[in-house]
């Protein structure tokens, strides 16, 4: 996604309680439908009038615009057409959600809502550009460039076409949401380019169909947002954009009452995963690994030192984002290496 590095460094001092499985969903899941446009999109995660109410167990069926608001459609289009970075769909008020709860988001399905994606870079962002915080003498700003990626839904691929040669190559599509989060704590409103404890612009491929995301509830109703669809992205999003696409999402919500995760967590049938979101990158990694240790200790019964030792042997760690105002690291462990789950255990 498109963003500027010159803003928004903050991390609230939230507790790090344990978290475990979600509560059971109701037998019948009603659907809530919503259509997002550039006119009703938001550009911050924060307290705002909700666009709809969703109950625990409900399924939300909604769309999102790409990170450019669907403004870039063909060669020759300019960034001047873009009204704002990462337009968000929402917020959705989750009935019954209160501060101190955990919001459970089951990602049932994601579908690219179009036939192409777009990737760009321009002066001032990307992993190897000079910025206000990382200045270098006589650095030549990179020019604004734009690539369009045809998407073959039957083959499940996107195609890169070089601008300066005839080279082209196709690669697999892995749809996920770059932005997904709730209103932050302490009355803050955070730009849609920022990842933090509330989720936000994490650019994590783990936000994909089949995974469950756990987020802390900071305000009544949680106020859930999503957007910034990606058809594919390399680790770190190093040039500042993925294959940016509009997306259609099918999400189901649940609540865990009275127990909060201090940072975003993910789970599927095979793995548990914890996110660390901060700068510098080594602190982001420490957060992710510490969160995973707490989770293993509270829900699987290993001591924290045994969990720490085990992670040193079998954990996986990857950098999902290194060009946003905070870096994002995901640490994970396969469940086959863990004892049987013993359920909730507050820290």
LUMGUKOL-226902 format. One record per residue (C-alpha): y, x, z; residue in one letter. Coordinates in Angstrom, 3 decimals. Last residue first. Layout:
BEGIN
ATOM         c2         c1         c3   nuro
ATOM          Y          X          Z      A
...
This chain:
BEGIN
ATOM         c2         c1         c3   nuro
ATOM    -14.486     -2.100     32.943      X
ATOM    -15.710     -5.630     32.484      X
ATOM    -19.403     -5.857     31.590      X
ATOM    -20.304     -8.300     28.838      X
ATOM    -23.751     -8.171     27.285      X
ATOM    -26.848     -6.051     27.914      X
ATOM    -27.376     -4.714     24.403      X
ATOM    -30.697     -2.966     23.884      X
ATOM    -30.351      0.807     24.043      X
ATOM    -28.474      2.595     21.251      X
ATOM    -29.531      4.817     18.329      X
ATOM    -30.635      1.876     16.156      X
ATOM    -27.159      0.410     16.689      X
ATOM    -25.627      2.899     14.281      X
ATOM    -22.554      4.633     15.654      X
ATOM    -18.957      4.491     14.476      X
ATOM    -15.553      6.179     14.777      X
ATOM    -12.681      4.893     12.602      X
ATOM     -9.453      6.899     12.323      X
ATOM     -6.047      5.450     11.415      X
ATOM     -2.807      7.447     11.137      X
ATOM      0.441      5.854     12.230      X
ATOM      3.647      5.490     10.160      X
ATOM      1.385      5.049      7.118      X
ATOM      0.275      7.899      4.852      X
ATOM     -2.897      9.111      6.599      X
ATOM     -5.166      6.049      6.567      X
ATOM     -8.926      5.577      6.642      X
ATOM     -9.910      8.862      8.245      X
ATOM    -13.620      8.970      8.942      X
ATOM    -15.880      9.557     11.911      X
ATOM    -19.648      9.104     12.088      X
ATOM    -21.482      9.444     15.366      X
ATOM    -25.014     10.899     15.660      X
ATOM    -24.951     14.100     17.724      X
ATOM    -21.549     14.172     19.430      X
ATOM    -21.867     10.433     19.866      X
ATOM    -24.943     10.978     22.046      X
ATOM    -23.104     13.418     24.308      X
ATOM    -20.190     11.030     24.826      X
ATOM    -22.555      8.127     25.491      X
ATOM    -24.424     10.212     28.076      X
ATOM    -21.096     11.114     29.704      X
ATOM    -19.940      7.475     29.703      X
ATOM    -23.177      6.335     31.301      X
ATOM    -25.373      4.277     29.010      X
ATOM    -25.592      0.546     29.707      X
ATOM    -25.294     -0.970     26.220      X
ATOM    -22.280     -3.235     26.688      X
ATOM    -20.056     -1.393     29.147      X
ATOM    -21.073      2.200     28.449      X
ATOM    -21.390      1.832     24.678      X
ATOM    -17.990      0.113     24.456      X
ATOM    -16.266      2.657     26.691      X
ATOM    -17.686      5.527     24.604      X
ATOM    -16.578      3.814     21.384      X
ATOM    -13.055      3.405     22.735      X
ATOM    -12.979      7.082     23.700      X
ATOM    -14.102      8.084     20.195      X
ATOM    -11.443      5.968     18.478      X
ATOM     -8.644      7.022     20.849      X
ATOM     -9.532     10.700     20.517      X
ATOM     -9.553     10.402     16.706      X
ATOM     -6.089      8.862     16.680      X
ATOM     -4.937     11.665     18.989      X
ATOM     -6.328     14.241     16.545      X
ATOM     -4.472     12.521     13.693      X
ATOM     -1.072     13.070     15.243      X
ATOM     -0.087     10.237     15.401      X
ATOM     -1.674      6.897     16.303      X
ATOM     -4.369      4.336     15.504      X
ATOM     -7.916      4.842     16.775      X
ATOM    -10.386      2.264     15.531      X
ATOM    -13.826      1.561     16.976      X
ATOM    -17.062      0.840     15.110      X
ATOM    -20.395     -0.741     16.075      X
ATOM    -23.148     -0.520     13.501      X
ATOM    -26.208     -2.114     11.880      X
ATOM    -25.789     -5.889     12.067      X
ATOM    -22.009     -5.662     11.851      X
ATOM    -19.234     -4.732     14.239      X
ATOM    -15.599     -3.748     14.225      X
ATOM    -13.089     -2.901     16.959      X
ATOM     -9.293     -2.976     17.068      X
ATOM     -7.751     -1.507     20.216      X
ATOM     -7.263     -2.687     23.820      X
ATOM    -10.202     -5.065     23.656      X
ATOM     -9.625     -8.017     25.898      X
ATOM    -11.802    -10.213     28.075      X
ATOM    -10.586    -13.475     29.602      X
ATOM    -11.899    -15.748     26.879      X
ATOM    -13.772    -14.397     23.881      X
ATOM    -12.483    -16.445     20.985      X
ATOM    -13.878    -17.335     17.572      X
ATOM    -12.455    -17.388     14.076      X
ATOM    -14.061    -17.619     10.646      X
ATOM    -12.569    -16.030      7.540      X
ATOM    -12.801    -16.830      3.826      X
ATOM    -10.359    -14.722      1.842      X
ATOM     -8.920    -14.790     -1.670      X
ATOM     -7.173    -11.585     -2.638      X
ATOM     -4.255    -10.268     -4.650      X
ATOM     -4.899     -6.691     -5.735      X
ATOM     -3.845     -3.112     -5.024      X
ATOM     -6.257     -0.426     -6.212      X
ATOM     -5.183      1.712     -3.266      X
ATOM     -1.698      3.081     -2.673      X
ATOM      0.081      5.941     -0.912      X
ATOM     -1.238      8.941     -2.836      X
ATOM     -3.681      9.851     -0.033      X
ATOM     -5.138      6.425      0.727      X
ATOM     -6.781      8.322      3.607      X
ATOM    -10.353      7.775      2.427      X
ATOM    -10.404      6.552     -1.172      X
ATOM     -9.542      2.952     -1.939      X
ATOM    -11.070      0.043     -3.853      X
ATOM    -10.275     -3.589     -4.668      X
ATOM     -7.614     -3.665     -1.968      X
ATOM     -5.857     -6.751     -0.639      X
ATOM     -2.558     -6.256      1.199      X
ATOM     -2.644     -9.429      3.294      X
ATOM     -3.477    -10.885      6.710      X
ATOM     -1.746    -12.537      9.678      X
ATOM     -2.909    -14.058     13.000      X
ATOM     -0.548    -15.479     15.598      X
ATOM     -2.571    -14.910     18.825      X
ATOM     -2.047    -18.576     19.794      X
ATOM     -0.194    -17.599     22.951      X
ATOM      0.802    -13.932     22.710      X
ATOM     -1.048    -10.596     22.999      X
ATOM     -4.592    -11.476     21.905      X
ATOM     -6.520     -8.240     21.364      X
ATOM     -8.406     -7.884     18.071      X
ATOM    -12.138     -7.874     17.262      X
ATOM    -13.224     -7.625     13.621      X
ATOM    -16.614     -8.784     12.329      X
ATOM    -18.148     -7.325      9.186      X
ATOM    -20.099     -9.052      6.413      X
ATOM    -17.225     -9.139      3.938      X
ATOM    -14.775     -6.279      4.368      X
ATOM    -12.236     -5.073      6.917      X
ATOM    -14.336     -1.905      7.383      X
ATOM    -12.547     -0.480      4.345      X
ATOM     -9.691      0.186      6.803      X
ATOM     -6.160      0.147      5.408      X
ATOM     -4.948     -0.244      9.010      X
ATOM     -1.709     -2.067      8.132      X
ATOM     -1.730     -4.368     11.144      X
ATOM     -4.288     -4.175     13.935      X
ATOM     -2.609     -5.155     17.226      X
ATOM     -3.113     -1.673     18.698      X
ATOM     -1.192     -0.095     15.800      X
ATOM     -0.882     -0.083     12.003      X
ATOM      2.607     -0.338     10.480      X
ATOM      3.520     -1.236      6.884      X
ATOM      3.868     -4.945      7.698      X
ATOM      6.763     -4.049      9.981      X
ATOM      6.327     -4.720     13.670      X
ATOM      7.930     -7.511     15.684      X
ATOM      7.779     -6.802     19.392      X
ATOM      7.835     -9.323     22.213      X
ATOM      5.909     -7.081     24.598      X
ATOM      2.596     -7.322     22.756      X
ATOM      2.050     -7.372     19.005      X
ATOM      1.451    -10.522     16.929      X
ATOM     -1.978    -10.419     15.306      X
ATOM     -3.616     -8.311     12.637      X
ATOM     -4.960     -7.781      9.164      X
ATOM     -3.414     -5.628      6.472      X
ATOM     -5.460     -3.492      4.059      X
ATOM     -7.915     -6.302      3.408      X
ATOM    -11.159     -5.321      1.708      X
ATOM    -12.842     -5.467     -1.691      X
ATOM    -15.271     -2.637     -2.545      X
ATOM    -15.188     -2.096     -6.322      X
ATOM    -17.373      0.648     -7.753      X
ATOM    -15.952      3.345    -10.025      X
ATOM    -15.023      3.608    -13.709      X
ATOM    -13.637      6.679    -15.458      X
ATOM    -10.992      7.349    -18.096      X
ATOM     -9.626     10.478    -19.718      X
ATOM     -7.369     10.077    -22.761      X
ATOM     -4.637     12.269    -21.297      X
ATOM     -1.327     12.091    -19.387      X
ATOM     -1.562      8.517    -18.113      X
ATOM     -5.190      8.754    -17.026      X
ATOM     -7.134      5.492    -17.208      X
ATOM     -8.969      4.505    -14.013      X
ATOM    -11.444      1.643    -14.365      X
ATOM    -12.519     -0.826    -11.671      X
ATOM    -16.128     -1.849    -11.186      X
ATOM    -18.252     -4.777     -9.986      X
ATOM    -20.232     -4.852    -13.254      X
ATOM    -19.755     -8.607    -13.614      X
ATOM    -16.328     -8.533    -11.978      X
ATOM    -14.968     -5.931    -14.390      X
ATOM    -11.561     -4.974    -13.014      X
ATOM     -8.940     -3.368    -15.265      X
ATOM     -6.897     -0.836    -13.256      X
ATOM     -3.190     -0.437    -14.015      X
ATOM     -1.430      2.814    -13.169      X
ATOM      2.229      3.283    -12.175      X
ATOM      4.446      6.323    -11.736      X
ATOM      7.774      6.880     -9.957      X
ATOM      8.560     10.565    -10.174      X
ATOM      7.536     12.990     -7.439      X
ATOM     10.488     14.492     -5.616      X
ATOM     10.993     18.220     -6.261      X
ATOM     10.909     20.114     -3.001      X
ATOM     13.666     22.685     -2.821      X
ATOM     13.223     23.311      0.899      X
ATOM     10.520     21.366      2.708      X
ATOM     10.954     18.357      4.981      X
ATOM      8.127     16.776      6.988      X
ATOM      9.861     14.074      9.072      X
ATOM     12.304     12.891      6.385      X
ATOM      9.518     13.224      3.846      X
ATOM      8.142     15.846      1.450      X
ATOM      5.147     14.554     -0.423      X
ATOM      1.508     15.532     -0.018      X
ATOM      0.140     12.483      1.812      X
ATOM      2.073      9.831     -0.095      X
ATOM      5.567      8.443      0.321      X
ATOM      9.165      9.427     -0.316      X
ATOM      9.492      9.435     -4.091      X
ATOM      7.120      7.099     -5.951      X
ATOM      3.432      6.448     -6.207      X
ATOM      1.570      3.627     -7.784      X
ATOM     -1.739      1.810     -8.131      X
ATOM     -2.307     -1.598     -9.694      X
ATOM     -5.242     -3.973     -9.869      X
ATOM     -6.620     -6.085    -12.672      X
ATOM     -8.464     -9.304    -13.495      X
ATOM     -7.253    -11.530    -10.673      X
ATOM     -7.929    -12.907     -7.202      X
ATOM    -10.321    -10.240     -5.911      X
ATOM    -12.772    -12.087     -3.690      X
ATOM    -13.407    -11.673      0.026      X
ATOM    -16.096    -13.539      1.951      X
ATOM    -17.302    -14.232      5.486      X
ATOM    -15.095    -11.855      7.440      X
ATOM    -15.777    -12.938     11.013      X
ATOM    -12.596    -12.644     13.035      X
ATOM    -12.986    -12.590     16.823      X
ATOM     -9.778    -12.838     18.852      X
ATOM    -10.051    -11.297     22.304      X
ATOM     -8.433    -12.889     25.325      X
ATOM     -5.922    -11.258     27.692      X
ATOM     -2.967    -13.133     26.266      X
ATOM     -4.090    -16.655     25.372      X
ATOM     -5.942    -18.152     22.412      X
ATOM     -6.679    -21.868     22.895      X
ATOM     -5.692    -22.923     19.390      X
ATOM     -5.433    -19.985     17.007      X
ATOM     -1.972    -20.219     15.449      X
ATOM     -1.976    -18.836     11.913      X
ATOM      0.871    -16.555     10.902      X
ATOM      0.454    -16.435      8.026      X
ATOM     -0.110    -14.607      4.726      X
ATOM      1.613    -11.230      4.662      X
ATOM      3.771     -9.540      2.028      X
ATOM      2.921     -5.815      2.021      X
ATOM      6.230     -4.161      1.129      X
ATOM      9.232     -6.184      0.006      X
ATOM     10.935     -7.855     -2.962      X
ATOM      9.299     -5.737     -5.668      X
ATOM     10.975     -6.073     -9.086      X
ATOM     12.950     -2.846     -8.508      X
ATOM      9.591     -1.094     -8.417      X
ATOM      9.691     -1.291    -12.195      X
ATOM      7.567     -2.954    -14.853      X
ATOM      7.204     -0.835    -17.994      X
ATOM      3.443     -1.040    -18.092      X
ATOM      2.303     -4.515    -17.015      X
ATOM      1.890     -6.845    -14.021      X
ATOM      3.933     -5.504    -11.130      X
ATOM      5.452     -8.396     -9.138      X
ATOM      2.229     -9.638     -7.495      X
ATOM      4.052     -9.421     -4.121      X
ATOM      3.913     -5.634     -4.332      X
ATOM      1.249     -5.293     -1.630      X
ATOM     -0.916     -7.842     -3.442      X
ATOM     -0.511    -11.505     -2.628      X
ATOM     -2.838    -13.251     -0.183      X
ATOM     -5.105    -16.260     -0.441      X
ATOM     -6.525    -18.723      2.043      X
ATOM     -9.733    -20.333      3.285      X
ATOM     -9.791    -20.330      7.089      X
ATOM    -13.057    -21.351      8.752      X
ATOM    -12.920    -23.098     12.109      X
ATOM    -15.176    -22.037     15.002      X
ATOM    -12.275    -21.588     17.403      X
ATOM     -9.498    -23.841     16.171      X
ATOM     -6.937    -23.032     13.468      X
ATOM     -3.334    -24.234     13.412      X
ATOM     -1.171    -23.787     10.323      X
ATOM      1.969    -22.051      9.018      X
ATOM      2.859    -20.811     12.498      X
ATOM      6.519    -20.381     13.458      X
ATOM      7.084    -16.668     14.088      X
ATOM      6.177    -14.176     16.832      X
ATOM      5.355    -10.853     15.266      X
ATOM      3.660     -8.938     12.468      X
ATOM      6.390     -8.417      9.902      X
ATOM      6.929     -8.982      6.184      X
ATOM      6.181    -12.687      5.877      X
ATOM      5.153    -14.663      2.782      X
ATOM      6.367    -18.240      2.224      X
ATOM      8.393    -17.684     -0.953      X
ATOM      6.092    -15.035     -2.408      X
ATOM      3.313    -17.587     -2.281      X
ATOM      0.421    -18.263      0.107      X
ATOM     -1.872    -21.269     -0.186      X
ATOM     -3.623    -22.533      2.959      X
ATOM     -6.935    -24.264      3.635      X
ATOM     -8.475    -24.967      7.048      X
ATOM    -12.241    -25.523      6.956      X
ATOM    -14.287    -27.218      9.683      X
ATOM    -17.260    -25.308     11.080      X
ATOM    -20.076    -27.429     12.461      X
ATOM    -22.500    -25.865     14.974      X
ATOM    -19.696    -24.417     17.082      X
ATOM    -19.592    -20.619     17.186      X
ATOM    -21.217    -18.712     20.046      X
ATOM    -18.999    -16.375     22.047      X
ATOM    -18.450    -12.894     20.689      X
ATOM    -20.458     -9.859     21.739      X
ATOM    -19.046     -7.020     23.814      X
ATOM    -15.800     -5.582     25.015      X
ATOM    -14.841     -3.167     27.742      X
ATOM    -11.314     -2.902     29.002      X
ATOM     -8.864     -0.253     27.754      X
ATOM     -5.535     -1.324     29.192      X
ATOM     -2.472     -1.489     26.937      X
ATOM      0.240      1.160     27.057      X
ATOM      2.163      0.137     23.973      X
ATOM      2.102      2.440     20.981      X
ATOM      5.250      3.034     19.006      X
ATOM      6.468      4.932     15.943      X
ATOM      8.207      2.545     13.536      X
ATOM     10.139      4.257     10.780      X
ATOM     10.725      6.974      8.195      X
ATOM      7.286      7.054      6.627      X
ATOM      8.104      4.496      3.949      X
ATOM      5.510      2.116      2.514      X
ATOM      3.616      0.905     -0.503      X
ATOM      0.000      0.000      0.000      X
